[in-house]
């Protein structure tokens, strides 16, 4: 047997093994990109509602799925560090101003994070679009504000900061509503 015969035999044996390994490599890269895309999609769809559970879960997955993307990991670390610096003393007279300032900075840092992720995933988004392009209906915002008001009021009530206003009505006095009810019963 000549060297060319041995090379043909070697190629016949090795080619299928090599083809399978290449296919596995391609599939692995595809799965990794899909997991990164999943996180990016969630963050994009929830960027107007950063308190959504899905948003928080996606942020917490960045360290796992983007661990080799240093720009993304660094942008996430900046945002995470900023979260630790939110004002905590609600008795502080400047609490509301500080909270609004921190929320604005959080939006800026989230935009930077999304921008780095978009670049890594080959999307051409500018920072203005990432920051201002989210849609949330006014009704959703109103519901969130009302829920926050109700929860805050209940918290104040149960913690003793506020009292429940009660008015006593003389039961012998007939209100217009009671008169109408009595007339219907007759």
Steps between C-alpha positions, in 0.01 A plus 500: 500500500611845414479812703208623292308180580562554869387861471178390330432244775581759765268754333218244478532425872562851627260700276175383668647555847617845402163582341316402820734711712455801273121457515511484881712815508253685275200382705669603825567849368138524386369399845728753670378777269135400557546525879660843462220607268241382752650723770528794261137460385373495857702808596380682188136413559511590870722807487199724570409287805827428680324362807349215296618160623608396151720812476674424829549133407651596164741741667610227738574266208750739340794371704434146378422551132723798420799411721740523204370840384699737720325820382160353588616363834656836589182688402298258716740547794458878477122467503505247785731722704270795437201300632684469832524880524127576496384718791374299793386760756142586407498755784762707317334821374686459168405132464269552202755712313778249567274212394410673172868574435593136561220379274622727221857374543369140498327565167823642361704199618237253373514673163879455498461132586240445226722685253795270573276193473354624170851547359605151609188350342542698175209739545537858384316690774600844610478603865211739438289220357590267784409763757192657345372224272312302765122519503284482808133601477384779728245261650777265612690789655183622675428153638856471630474840671165409656632167624804670649276758668271231644790286622674803649182612674439152641860482617465837674169391654629168633828649621310766697622797296146579386158439645183385334252789482160397633184708506203410714160537342186524707303190401167674568570755230384363170728565212367541149630154418315343795176681403523366145562149629198519736276628221599208277423253777144634545 
